[in-house]
Amino acid sequence: MSEQFNVALSLDRLMSGAQYGGSLTANTKVAFDSLRWQDERDKPAWADVVAAGDELIDEASQPTPAEIGASVKAMVAGLDEALVYKYPQIATIGVYLSENNLTGAMKLLLLLLADINNANDTVTQEAAQPIVDYLTSLGVLS
């Protein structure tokens, strides 16, 4: 549980619109335990509230599609010219990105990486390494 943890938001994540009396301003287990539970559903366990809060924090720390798109655009723009010549579909990735079609761009990037891997071309693989590193950091590749 971090300083970003918010009991009220976590509780709402678990049970949207839950009815209760009292205050969660202190943002503590004591405040949660002190609530007058008025909802027809059972009051969740503290551990479940904490787990929901952790999920919210994890989701908030993930890059947005716009941030991912900007990173991919920068990567494509910085690719080696030989790689672009050998794999002209890179230009299509740029078109997808200019249209904010991140899904299309990512699918094409993955196909491109598969082509590069199948070609077993060391120079090309080295040129594509920034893409591999980036997709690995996003958890797309392992």
N, CA, C and O of each residue as an XYZ file, in Angstrom:
568
protein
N       0.856     -1.171      0.000
C       0.000      0.000      0.000
C       0.900      1.231      0.000
O       1.785      1.357      0.846
N       0.675      2.134     -0.944
C       1.534      3.298     -1.064
C       0.793      4.558     -0.645
O      -0.386      4.527     -0.293
N       1.524      5.672     -0.695
C       0.914      6.949     -0.343
C      -0.148      7.361     -1.355
O      -0.952      8.247     -1.064
N      -0.175      6.741     -2.541
C      -1.198      7.024     -3.539
C      -2.505      6.297     -3.234
O      -3.536      6.592     -3.838
N      -2.465      5.360     -2.309
C      -3.628      4.556     -1.970
C      -4.763      5.436     -1.482
O      -4.554      6.326     -0.657
N      -5.970      5.189     -1.990
C      -7.146      5.957     -1.608
C      -8.249      4.968     -1.260
O      -8.747      4.249     -2.126
N      -8.629      4.936      0.020
C      -9.611      3.959      0.493
C     -10.941      4.136     -0.237
O     -11.534      3.152     -0.677
N     -11.416      5.373     -0.371
C     -12.720      5.617     -0.991
C     -12.747      5.143     -2.448
O     -13.703      4.491     -2.868
N     -11.704      5.466     -3.219
C     -11.650      5.027     -4.615
C     -11.532      3.505     -4.716
O     -12.126      2.882     -5.596
N     -10.762      2.923     -3.809
C     -10.591      1.472     -3.806
C     -11.902      0.775     -3.485
O     -12.251     -0.232     -4.102
N     -12.617      1.315     -2.522
C     -13.917      0.745     -2.143
C     -14.892      0.860     -3.312
O     -15.641     -0.075     -3.598
N     -14.879      2.006     -3.984
C     -15.766      2.192     -5.125
C     -15.392      1.251     -6.267
O     -16.263      0.812     -7.017
N     -14.123      0.944     -6.402
C     -13.674     -0.007     -7.427
C     -14.287     -1.383     -7.165
O     -14.705     -2.082     -8.087
N     -14.327     -1.746     -5.896
C     -14.877     -3.047     -5.516
C     -16.395     -3.075     -5.591
O     -16.989     -4.035     -6.083
N     -17.016     -2.007     -5.095
C     -18.471     -1.967     -4.955
C     -18.971     -0.586     -5.349
O     -19.175      0.281     -4.499
N     -19.159     -0.398     -6.621
C     -19.583      0.902     -7.119
C     -20.867      1.360     -6.417
O     -21.857      0.629     -6.355
N     -20.823      2.583     -5.895
C     -21.996      3.172     -5.259
C     -22.349      2.586     -3.902
O     -23.490      2.706     -3.457
N     -21.401      1.962     -3.247
C     -21.676      1.372     -1.924
C     -22.215      2.443     -0.970
O     -21.777      3.593     -1.000
N     -23.161      2.052     -0.135
C     -23.780      2.962      0.827
C     -23.163      2.727      2.205
O     -23.152      1.608      2.717
N     -22.654      3.802      2.786
C     -22.066      3.712      4.119
C     -22.070      5.089      4.752
O     -22.167      6.108      4.067
N     -21.962      5.100      6.060
C     -21.866      6.354      6.785
C     -20.511      6.446      7.453
O     -19.884      5.429      7.751
N     -20.068      7.647      7.683
C     -18.754      7.854      8.284
C     -17.839      8.534      7.285
O     -18.279      9.001      6.235
N     -16.578      8.582      7.623
C     -15.614      9.298      6.794
C     -14.405      8.427      6.493
O     -13.923      7.678      7.342
N     -13.936      8.545      5.273
C     -12.705      7.862      4.866
C     -11.577      8.861      4.632
O     -10.552      8.525      4.038
N     -11.772     10.084      5.100
C     -10.782     11.146      4.892
C      -9.417     10.768      5.451
O      -8.390     11.126      4.874
N      -9.398     10.051      6.563
C      -8.118      9.652      7.163
C      -7.369      8.651      6.280
O      -6.152      8.501      6.393
N      -8.117      7.961      5.391
C      -7.503      7.056      4.435
C      -6.750      5.906      5.124
O      -5.651      5.535      4.711
N      -7.357      5.355      6.173
C      -6.714      4.309      6.968
C      -7.639      3.120      7.171
O      -8.840      3.197      6.913
N      -7.058      2.019      7.638
C      -7.851      0.832      7.982
C      -8.800      1.161      9.129
O      -9.937      0.690      9.140
N      -8.352      1.957     10.089
C      -9.202      2.336     11.227
C     -10.450      3.060     10.725
O     -11.559      2.777     11.179
N     -10.270      3.997      9.784
C     -11.415      4.720      9.219
C     -12.346      3.759      8.491
O     -13.566      3.870      8.610
N     -11.788      2.825      7.744
C     -12.599      1.843      7.029
C     -13.372      0.964      8.011
O     -14.569      0.732      7.846
N     -12.669      0.482      9.033
C     -13.326     -0.372     10.034
C     -14.426      0.366     10.781
O     -15.369     -0.262     11.261
N     -14.323      1.689     10.889
C     -15.291      2.499     11.635
C     -16.532      2.873     10.823
O     -17.474      3.446     11.369
N     -16.543      2.559      9.539
C     -17.703      2.909      8.726
C     -18.969      2.245      9.241
O     -18.936      1.116      9.731
N     -20.089      2.957      9.127
C     -21.404      2.363      9.384
C     -21.877      1.820      8.039
O     -22.292      2.581      7.164
N     -21.812      0.521      7.885
C     -22.122     -0.101      6.607
C     -23.624     -0.120      6.398
O     -24.345     -0.725      7.191
N     -24.113      0.529      5.346
C     -25.541      0.642      5.074
C     -25.939     -0.017      3.762
O     -27.110      0.014      3.383
N     -24.995     -0.603      3.077
C     -25.249     -1.220      1.779
C     -25.841     -2.607      1.979
O     -25.527     -3.288      2.956
N     -26.697     -3.023      1.056
C     -27.291     -4.363      1.148
C     -26.265     -5.458      0.866
O     -26.442     -6.605      1.278
N     -25.203     -5.100      0.170
C     -24.128     -6.061     -0.076
C     -23.227     -6.123      1.152
O     -23.162     -5.178      1.939
N     -22.534     -7.249      1.306
C     -21.623     -7.396      2.451
C     -20.450     -6.432      2.320
O     -19.958     -6.171      1.223
N     -20.019     -5.916      3.452
C     -18.854     -5.044      3.478
C     -17.630     -5.872      3.086
O     -17.425     -6.961      3.623
N     -16.827     -5.374      2.169
C     -15.646     -6.149      1.758
C     -14.585     -6.182      2.863
O     -14.566     -5.345      3.766
N     -13.726     -7.159      2.759
C     -12.609     -7.261      3.696
C     -11.570     -6.193      3.361
O     -11.441     -5.785      2.206
N     -10.834     -5.744      4.368
C      -9.785     -4.735      4.177
C      -8.777     -5.189      3.123
O      -8.341     -4.395      2.289
N      -8.411     -6.466      3.165
C      -7.437     -6.983      2.196
C      -7.939     -6.806      0.761
O      -7.147     -6.526     -0.139
N      -9.243     -6.965      0.542
C      -9.807     -6.781     -0.794
C      -9.762     -5.312     -1.207
O      -9.529     -5.001     -2.375
N      -9.983     -4.411     -0.254
C      -9.921     -2.975     -0.531
C      -8.484     -2.593     -0.914
O      -8.265     -1.838     -1.861
N      -7.524     -3.116     -0.177
C      -6.112     -2.839     -0.472
C      -5.743     -3.383     -1.847
O      -5.055     -2.710     -2.614
N      -6.194     -4.598     -2.165
C      -5.893     -5.194     -3.471
C      -6.490     -4.346     -4.603
O      -5.844     -4.138     -5.630
N      -7.712     -3.862     -4.414
C      -8.341     -3.003     -5.428
C      -7.548     -1.704     -5.585
O      -7.389     -1.200     -6.696
N      -7.056     -1.170     -4.477
C      -6.237      0.042     -4.529
C      -4.941     -0.179     -5.273
O      -4.505      0.676     -6.044
N      -4.323     -1.329     -5.044
C      -3.086     -1.662     -5.763
C      -3.332     -1.748     -7.268
O      -2.504     -1.304     -8.064
N      -4.489     -2.329     -7.660
C      -4.838     -2.404     -9.081
C      -4.995     -1.008     -9.676
O      -4.525     -0.743    -10.782
N      -5.653     -0.122     -8.942
C      -5.844      1.246     -9.422
C      -4.499      1.947     -9.622
O      -4.293      2.647    -10.614
N      -3.594      1.750     -8.669
C      -2.272      2.377     -8.765
C      -1.501      1.807     -9.952
O      -0.854      2.553    -10.687
N      -1.566      0.467    -10.144
C      -0.898     -0.165    -11.282
C      -1.439      0.374    -12.597
O      -0.671      0.681    -13.509
N      -2.766      0.489    -12.698
C      -3.371      0.996    -13.931
C      -2.945      2.435    -14.200
O      -2.702      2.813    -15.346
N      -2.858      3.228    -13.151
C      -2.483      4.638    -13.318
C      -1.037      4.785    -13.769
O      -0.675      5.788    -14.385
N      -0.200      3.782    -13.464
C       1.213      3.885    -13.827
C       1.491      3.371    -15.241
O       2.612      3.506    -15.732
N       0.491      2.784    -15.900
C       0.674      2.288    -17.258
C       0.651      3.449    -18.245
O      -0.089      4.413    -18.051
N       1.453      3.366    -19.297
C       1.434      4.447    -20.289
C       0.102      4.485    -21.033
O      -0.510      3.445    -21.279
N      -0.335      5.671    -21.382
C      -1.568      5.822    -22.144
C      -1.307      5.453    -23.594
O      -0.155      5.434    -24.028
N      -2.366      5.156    -24.356
C      -2.158      4.889    -25.792
C      -1.445      6.041    -26.496
O      -0.625      5.806    -27.384
N      -1.743      7.276    -26.116
C      -1.078      8.423    -26.740
C       0.420      8.416    -26.437
O       1.231      8.720    -27.311
N       0.786      8.070    -25.208
C       2.207      8.012    -24.839
C       2.911      6.886    -25.592
O       4.041      7.052    -26.052
N       2.246      5.749    -25.714
C       2.833      4.626    -26.457
C       2.989      5.023    -27.917
O       4.031      4.776    -28.524
N       1.948      5.641    -28.484
C       2.007      6.075    -29.878
C       3.153      7.038    -30.128
O       3.862      6.916    -31.127
N       3.338      7.992    -29.229
C       4.427      8.965    -29.383
C       5.779      8.265    -29.330
O       6.682      8.603    -30.095
N       5.927      7.296    -28.438
C       7.186      6.560    -28.334
C       7.459      5.744    -29.590
O       8.584      5.712    -30.088
N       6.423      5.086    -30.098
C       6.597      4.277    -31.305
C       6.923      5.184    -32.497
O       7.772      4.844    -33.322
N       6.249      6.336    -32.586
C       6.541      7.288    -33.669
C       8.010      7.696    -33.627
O       8.678      7.722    -34.661
N       8.505      8.009    -32.458
C       9.903      8.427    -32.316
C      10.838      7.293    -32.709
O      11.869      7.523    -33.340
N      10.480      6.073    -32.338
C      11.316      4.936    -32.675
C      11.368      4.686    -34.173
O      12.434      4.461    -34.746
N      10.185      4.731    -34.803
C      10.121      4.504    -36.245
C      10.907      5.592    -36.974
O      11.610      5.303    -37.942
N      10.793      6.828    -36.521
C      11.505      7.938    -37.149
C      13.021      7.765    -37.035
O      13.764      8.241    -37.893
N      13.479      7.088    -35.985
C      14.909      6.937    -35.765
C      15.506      5.647    -36.310
O      16.679      5.367    -36.066
N      14.729      4.858    -37.040
C      15.243      3.586    -37.543
C      16.277      3.795    -38.643
O      16.245      4.771    -39.392
N      17.166      2.866    -38.703
C      18.215      2.861    -39.705
C      17.603      2.823    -41.111
O      16.652      2.078    -41.346
N      18.135      3.616    -42.042
C      17.604      3.679    -43.408
C      17.650      2.321    -44.108
O      16.771      1.996    -44.906
N      18.675      1.537    -43.805
C      18.780      0.217    -44.431
C      17.612     -0.666    -44.007
O      17.102     -1.458    -44.800
N      17.203     -0.528    -42.779
C      16.069     -1.307    -42.282
C      14.793     -0.865    -42.993
O      13.977     -1.702    -43.378
N      14.618      0.427    -43.167
C      13.429      0.955    -43.844
C      13.403      0.491    -45.305
O      12.344      0.145    -45.828
N      14.568      0.485    -45.958
C      14.656      0.043    -47.353
C      14.307     -1.444    -47.467
O      13.560     -1.846    -48.359
N      14.844     -2.237    -46.573
C      14.648     -3.683    -46.648
C      13.223     -4.083    -46.248
O      12.695     -5.079    -46.742
N      12.608     -3.311    -45.359
C      11.264     -3.615    -44.863
C      10.360     -2.401    -45.073
O      10.132     -1.628    -44.142
N       9.844     -2.231    -46.297
C       9.065     -1.030    -46.611
C       7.761     -0.912    -45.820
O       7.155      0.159    -45.791
N       7.323     -1.999    -45.177
C       6.096     -1.905    -44.378
C       6.255     -0.926    -43.213
O       5.267     -0.541    -42.587
N       7.482     -0.527    -42.924
C       7.706      0.471    -41.885
C       6.978      1.767    -42.248
O       6.479      2.469    -41.369
N       6.920      2.080    -43.535
C       6.206      3.286    -43.959
C       4.729      3.186    -43.594
O       4.104      4.182    -43.227
N       4.176      1.982    -43.695
C       2.770      1.781    -43.334
C       2.573      1.985    -41.837
O       1.537      2.494    -41.410
N       3.549      1.598    -41.050
C       3.465      1.837    -39.610
C       3.331      3.336    -39.362
O       2.530      3.773    -38.535
N       4.129      4.114    -40.091
C       4.041      5.569    -39.958
C       2.669      6.100    -40.316
O       2.164      7.013    -39.664
N       2.054      5.527    -41.361
C       0.704      5.945    -41.752
C      -0.284      5.627    -40.640
O      -1.103      6.468    -40.268
N      -0.203      4.415    -40.111
C      -1.090      4.041    -38.998
C      -0.937      5.015    -37.838
O      -1.922      5.454    -37.245
N       0.310      5.348    -37.524
C       0.549      6.239    -36.395
C       0.009      7.638    -36.665
O      -0.522      8.283    -35.761
N       0.142      8.113    -37.909
C      -0.374      9.448    -38.225
C      -1.895      9.478    -38.139
O      -2.485     10.535    -37.915
N      -2.531      8.320    -38.316
C      -3.987      8.216    -38.190
C      -4.403      7.830    -36.767
O      -5.579      7.575    -36.509
N      -3.437      7.790    -35.851
C      -3.674      7.373    -34.460
C      -4.255      5.967    -34.365
O      -5.024      5.666    -33.453
N      -3.884      5.111    -35.309
C      -4.305      3.715    -35.292
C      -3.194      2.905    -34.624
O      -2.414      2.223    -35.289
N      -3.143      2.994    -33.306
C      -2.077      2.347    -32.557
C      -2.153      0.828    -32.679
O      -1.119      0.164    -32.753
N      -3.352      0.274    -32.700
C      -3.504     -1.177    -32.811
C      -2.906     -1.678    -34.125
O      -2.155     -2.654    -34.138
N      -3.239     -1.010    -35.226
C      -2.682     -1.404    -36.522
C      -1.173     -1.286    -36.545
O      -0.481     -2.157    -37.074
N      -0.662     -0.204    -35.970
C       0.789      0.007    -35.950
C       1.485     -1.075    -35.131
O       2.520     -1.596    -35.547
N       0.929     -1.416    -33.977
C       1.562     -2.436    -33.126
C       1.521     -3.808    -33.801
O       2.493     -4.561    -33.736
N       0.389     -4.138    -34.455
C       0.306     -5.425    -35.148
C       1.361     -5.500    -36.251
O       2.040     -6.515    -36.409
N       1.486     -4.420    -37.002
C       2.471     -4.401    -38.081
C       3.897     -4.467    -37.545
O       4.763     -5.106    -38.143
N       4.139     -3.798    -36.406
C       5.459     -3.883    -35.782
C       5.789     -5.317    -35.393
O       6.907     -5.785    -35.613
N       4.819     -6.007    -34.818
C       5.062     -7.400    -34.420
C       5.331     -8.278    -35.638
O       6.207     -9.141    -35.596
N       4.581     -8.064    -36.730
C       4.841     -8.817    -37.963
C       6.219     -8.491    -38.518
O       6.932     -9.379    -38.986
N       6.592     -7.220    -38.464
C       7.915     -6.803    -38.920
C       9.007     -7.513    -38.123
O       9.982     -8.003    -38.693
N       8.837     -7.562    -36.810
C       9.842     -8.227    -35.973
C       9.937     -9.709    -36.306
O      11.026    -10.282    -36.314
N       8.799    -10.323    -36.580
C       8.815    -11.737    -36.968
C       9.566    -11.913    -38.287
O      10.357    -12.846    -38.433
N       9.319    -11.013    -39.254
C      10.036    -11.079    -40.535
C      11.540    -10.934    -40.334
O      12.329    -11.676    -40.919
N      11.924     -9.978    -39.505
C      13.343     -9.742    -39.239
C      13.966    -10.971    -38.589
O      15.065    -11.389    -38.954
N      13.265    -11.538    -37.638
C      13.765    -12.726    -36.951
C      13.900    -13.894    -37.928
O      14.902    -14.609    -37.899
N      12.900    -14.094    -38.793
C      12.935    -15.195    -39.759
C      14.023    -15.010    -40.807
O      14.560    -15.992    -41.320
N      14.356    -13.762    -41.130
C      15.398    -13.497    -42.120
C      16.781    -13.813    -41.567
O      17.727    -14.013    -42.329
N      16.899    -13.856    -40.247
C      18.168    -14.145    -39.586
C      19.270    -13.223    -40.100
O      20.393    -13.653    -40.361
N      18.924    -11.954    -40.237
C      19.840    -10.935    -40.744
C      20.371    -10.144    -39.551
O      19.645     -9.334    -38.975
N      21.619    -10.369    -39.179
C      22.192     -9.772    -37.975
C      22.154     -8.249    -38.009
O      21.785     -7.621    -37.017
N      22.530     -7.645    -39.137
C      22.536     -6.183    -39.233
C      21.126     -5.643    -39.016
O      20.924     -4.676    -38.282
N      20.155     -6.282    -39.667
C      18.778     -5.844    -39.533
C      18.288     -6.053    -38.106
O      17.575     -5.209    -37.565
N      18.665     -7.172    -37.495
C      18.245     -7.421    -36.126
C      18.820     -6.370    -35.182
O      18.134     -5.921    -34.263
N      20.051     -5.981    -35.398
C      20.652     -4.939    -34.562
C      19.920     -3.617    -34.743
O      19.691     -2.896    -33.772
N      19.550     -3.295    -35.980
C      18.848     -2.042    -36.247
C      17.466     -2.039    -35.605
O      16.964     -0.988    -35.204
N      16.852     -3.214    -35.509
C      15.514     -3.313    -34.939
C      15.525     -3.468    -33.423
O      14.461     -3.471    -32.804
N      16.682     -3.595    -32.818
C      16.769     -3.839    -31.377
C      16.023     -2.796    -30.541
O      15.407     -3.168    -29.543
N      16.048     -1.507    -30.902
C      15.275     -0.549    -30.103
C      13.782     -0.872    -30.052
O      13.132     -0.655    -29.030
N      13.241     -1.390    -31.159
C      11.822     -1.775    -31.165
C      11.612     -2.960    -30.233
O      10.671     -2.974    -29.439
N      12.482     -3.945    -30.329
C      12.378     -5.128    -29.468
C      12.463     -4.723    -28.004
O      11.671     -5.184    -27.182
N      13.413     -3.871    -27.679
C      13.576     -3.424    -26.293
C      12.320     -2.704    -25.799
O      11.875     -2.917    -24.671
N      11.760     -1.859    -26.646
C      10.576     -1.093    -26.252
C       9.386     -2.022    -26.034
O       8.694     -1.918    -25.022
N       9.143     -2.938    -26.987
C       8.008     -3.849    -26.831
C       8.205     -4.778    -25.646
O       7.232     -5.159    -24.995
N       9.432     -5.147    -25.358
C       9.715     -5.947    -24.179
C       9.398     -5.162    -22.906
O       8.841     -5.712    -21.956
N       9.752     -3.883    -22.892
C       9.469     -3.058    -21.705
C       7.971     -2.899    -21.477
O       7.534     -2.692    -20.345
N       7.175     -2.994    -22.552
C       5.716     -2.900    -22.404
C       5.098     -4.246    -22.020
O       3.916     -4.322    -21.687
N       5.904     -5.299    -22.070
C       5.381     -6.622    -21.754
C       4.764     -7.317    -22.955
O       4.179     -8.391    -22.813
N       4.888     -6.715    -24.149
C       4.346     -7.329    -25.357
C       5.201     -8.519    -25.760
O       4.682     -9.534    -26.224
N       6.506     -8.396    -25.585
C       7.449     -9.481    -25.860
C       8.127     -9.890    -24.568
O       8.236     -9.093    -23.636
N       8.576    -11.115    -24.514
C       9.302    -11.535    -23.301
C      10.597    -12.212    -23.664
O      11.342    -12.633    -22.780
